[in-house]
């Protein structure tokens, strides 16, 4: 990744951290889940409103580091209007992006979520970036636990 692109991605993450999108409690949420990263102290509550098998609205609240907040903000932007299956596929793509598996997801399919790719260079920060995504996966599961942790 070029230095200019890395700078642009860093600025995008900082902007989402300073001005998180969809940062609010949601009345009438179909599903809520709390997430905690004991390593960094990040905490969040993710709210989903489903209409059938489609995500009609998504929001979050919490406190955390810049990477955790930015990742949750970007997650909420991307999920609105997706089907549950599309959201599960997006989870897999982002998880692959952050953990640096073999093939990696198609960058064009990820859009601005590609900005999170640089986090994989800092293994201690990957859990910060994945907290909201693991909360999403748990919220979409049939078991629907009340909380998740990155441990």
Secondary structure, DSSP 8 states (H G I E B T S, - for coil): --HHHHHHHHHHHHHHHHT-TTBS--TT-SEEEEEEETTTTEEEEEEEEEETTEEEEEEEEEE--HHHHHHHHHHHHHHTT-BHHHHHHHHHHHHHHHHT-SS---HHHHGGGGGGGGGGGSHHHHHHHHHHHHHHHHHHSSS--SEEE--
